[in-house]
Amino acid sequence: MLTELPADEPRLSLDRAVADAASARLAAGPRGPVDGDAIAPRSVLQGASLSEKAAVRAVLGRLEAANGRPLIACGSLSSVLAADRWGLAARPMAEADQALIAVRDGAAQKARALIDLSARPWWGRLLALPMLKVIAALPDDAAGTPRALLVGTEAPGPTGDDRTFWVTDSAWPDARIVEALGQAGLAAEFLSGGGGLKLFVLTGYVQAEDVRLDGAPGGLTGVIGAAPVF
């Protein structure tokens, strides 16, 4: 005969609390600006262990996805990263250019696209599409190197701990560009390159019109967005 397991009331109570909290948070609706979505979780995650952070980020991500904002995943890595953060809400798309157009055309719905970083410099197109900005980068922990960029139509603002993404067509060696930016007071690291373009990560939130970028190497250059770090 099957033995009925005893009810685990303490854990059931915790599970109900999670379900009730999720329901209440969904009913509250989206927070608003993209900056607020980055700043708010920091206080929630403060002091949490790595496993606790991962669990909370997954829950918050799925709650965010449930608000109905269109999400596109372009590339195999982006599909995995999107599923980890937002569940199965992302619509797959093969070409980065198509994903950028979909985000542009879906501005009213605040559409977003997570796109793999690769040798093909799709991110260079953002210089010609100023309505599109990098608003997040995954992985987004301080120790991780971004491997996919989230693009949206909202202009990101400073959150207190950010990475800025800057593009140049300079033919200088990467180390020389980093040195030149350092002399201007900017900490930089090479991230990706291709097609005569290079993508660098600048520490902190750097505005496009920052005077420290005046005279930076390259003829075609520009800030294409910023992403919070957790």
C-alpha positions in Angstrom: 0.0 0.0 0.0 1.1 3.5 -0.7 2.0 5.5 2.4 0.6 9.0 2.4 3.4 11.5 3.1 2.8 13.8 6.0 2.0 17.4 5.2 5.1 19.7 5.4 3.2 22.7 6.7 6.2 25.0 7.3 7.4 24.7 3.7 3.8 24.8 2.4 3.4 28.1 4.2 6.5 29.5 2.6 5.4 28.3 -0.8 2.1 30.1 -0.4 3.9 33.2 0.7 5.9 33.1 -2.6 2.8 32.5 -4.6 0.9 35.4 -2.9 3.9 37.7 -3.3 4.2 36.8 -7.0 0.5 37.5 -7.5 0.7 40.8 -5.7 3.8 41.9 -7.7 2.1 41.0 -11.0 -1.0 43.0 -10.0 1.3 46.0 -9.2 2.4 46.2 -12.9 5.7 47.2 -14.3 8.0 49.6 -12.4 8.5 52.1 -15.3 11.9 53.4 -16.5 14.6 50.9 -17.3 16.8 52.5 -14.7 14.3 51.7 -11.9 14.2 48.1 -13.0 18.0 48.0 -12.4 18.2 50.0 -9.2 15.4 48.4 -7.2 16.7 44.8 -7.2 20.0 45.9 -5.8 18.4 46.6 -2.4 16.6 43.3 -2.6 19.7 41.3 -3.4 22.0 43.0 -0.9 23.6 40.4 1.4 22.1 37.5 -0.5 24.2 34.4 -1.4 24.9 33.5 -5.0 22.2 30.8 -5.1 19.7 33.2 -3.4 20.6 35.9 -6.0 20.1 33.5 -8.9 16.7 32.4 -7.5 15.4 35.9 -6.9 16.6 37.2 -10.3 14.8 34.3 -12.0 11.6 35.0 -10.2 11.8 38.8 -10.9 12.7 38.1 -14.5 9.6 35.9 -15.0 7.4 38.5 -13.3 8.9 41.1 -15.7 8.2 38.9 -18.7 4.6 38.4 -17.6 4.0 42.1 -18.0 3.9 41.4 -21.8 6.8 43.4 -23.1 8.0 41.7 -26.4 11.3 40.0 -26.1 13.5 38.6 -28.9 16.5 36.3 -28.5 19.0 36.3 -31.4 21.6 33.6 -31.2 22.1 30.3 -29.3 23.7 31.9 -26.3 21.1 34.6 -26.1 18.4 32.0 -26.1 19.9 30.3 -23.1 20.6 33.5 -21.2 17.1 34.8 -21.9 15.5 31.5 -20.7 17.5 31.7 -17.5 16.5 35.2 -16.8 13.0 35.5 -18.3 11.7 32.0 -18.8 10.4 31.0 -22.2 9.1 34.4 -23.1 11.6 35.2 -25.8 10.8 34.9 -29.5 13.8 33.4 -31.4 15.1 35.4 -34.4 17.9 34.3 -36.7 19.4 37.6 -37.9 20.6 40.5 -35.7 19.5 43.1 -38.3 15.9 41.7 -38.2 16.0 41.8 -34.4 17.0 45.5 -34.4 14.3 46.4 -36.9 11.7 44.5 -34.8 12.8 46.5 -31.7 12.6 49.8 -33.6 9.2 49.0 -35.0 8.0 47.7 -31.6 8.9 50.9 -29.7 5.4 51.5 -28.6 5.3 48.1 -26.8 8.9 48.7 -25.5 10.2 45.7 -27.4 13.7 44.4 -26.5 16.2 42.1 -28.2 19.0 40.1 -26.6 21.6 39.5 -29.2 24.8 37.4 -29.1 28.1 39.2 -29.3 30.0 37.7 -32.3 32.6 38.5 -34.9 29.9 40.1 -37.0 29.6 43.7 -35.6 25.9 44.1 -35.6 26.3 46.6 -32.7 28.0 49.0 -35.1 24.5 49.6 -36.6 23.5 51.3 -33.4 25.6 54.3 -34.4 23.2 54.9 -37.3 20.1 54.0 -35.3 20.2 56.4 -32.3 16.7 55.4 -31.3 18.1 52.0 -30.2 20.3 51.7 -27.2 22.1 48.9 -25.2 20.1 48.8 -21.9 21.5 45.6 -20.4 24.3 43.0 -20.9 24.3 39.4 -19.8 25.9 38.0 -17.8 25.5 41.1 -15.7 27.5 40.2 -12.6 30.6 42.3 -11.9 32.9 39.4 -12.4 31.5 38.3 -15.7 32.2 39.4 -19.2 29.2 40.4 -21.3 28.4 37.9 -23.9 25.0 39.2 -25.2 23.6 42.7 -25.3 20.0 43.7 -24.6 18.8 46.4 -27.0 15.7 48.6 -26.5 14.3 52.0 -27.3 14.5 53.4 -23.8 17.5 55.6 -23.1 19.4 54.1 -20.1 20.4 56.3 -17.2 22.9 55.9 -14.4 22.1 53.3 -11.8 25.2 53.6 -9.6 27.1 50.7 -11.0 27.2 50.5 -14.8 29.2 49.6 -17.9 29.1 51.8 -21.0 29.5 50.5 -24.5 31.6 52.5 -27.0 32.3 51.8 -30.6 35.2 53.0 -32.8 36.6 52.4 -36.3 40.1 53.2 -35.2 42.8 50.9 -36.7 45.0 51.4 -33.7 45.9 48.3 -31.7 43.4 47.5 -28.9 46.0 48.2 -26.2 46.8 51.6 -27.7 43.1 52.6 -27.8 42.8 51.5 -24.1 45.8 53.5 -23.2 44.5 56.6 -25.0 41.1 56.4 -23.3 42.9 55.8 -20.0 44.9 59.0 -20.5 41.6 60.8 -20.9 40.4 59.4 -17.6 38.3 56.5 -18.9 38.9 52.8 -17.9 38.3 50.7 -21.0 38.4 47.1 -22.0 38.2 45.6 -25.5 35.1 43.5 -25.9 34.5 42.6 -29.6 35.5 43.5 -33.1 34.9 42.9 -36.8 34.3 44.6 -40.1 36.7 47.4 -39.2 34.8 48.3 -36.0 35.7 47.7 -32.3 33.5 47.6 -29.3 34.9 48.6 -25.9 33.4 48.5 -22.4 34.0 51.7 -20.4 33.7 51.5 -16.6 30.9 53.5 -15.2 28.1 55.5 -16.8 29.5 57.6 -19.6 27.3 60.0 -21.6 27.7 60.3 -25.3 28.7 63.9 -25.0 31.3 63.3 -22.3 34.2 65.6 -23.0 36.6 62.8 -22.1 35.7 61.2 -25.4 36.6 64.3 -27.4 39.5 63.4 -29.6 39.1 59.6 -28.9 40.7 57.4 -31.5 38.7 56.8 -34.7 36.7 58.8 -37.2 33.4 57.0 -36.6 32.9 56.6 -32.9 30.1 56.7 -30.3 28.4 55.5 -27.1 25.7 53.0 -27.9 24.3 52.5 -24.4 25.0 51.4 -20.9 24.1 48.4 -18.7 23.8 47.9 -15.0 26.2 45.6 -13.1 25.0 43.5 -10.1 
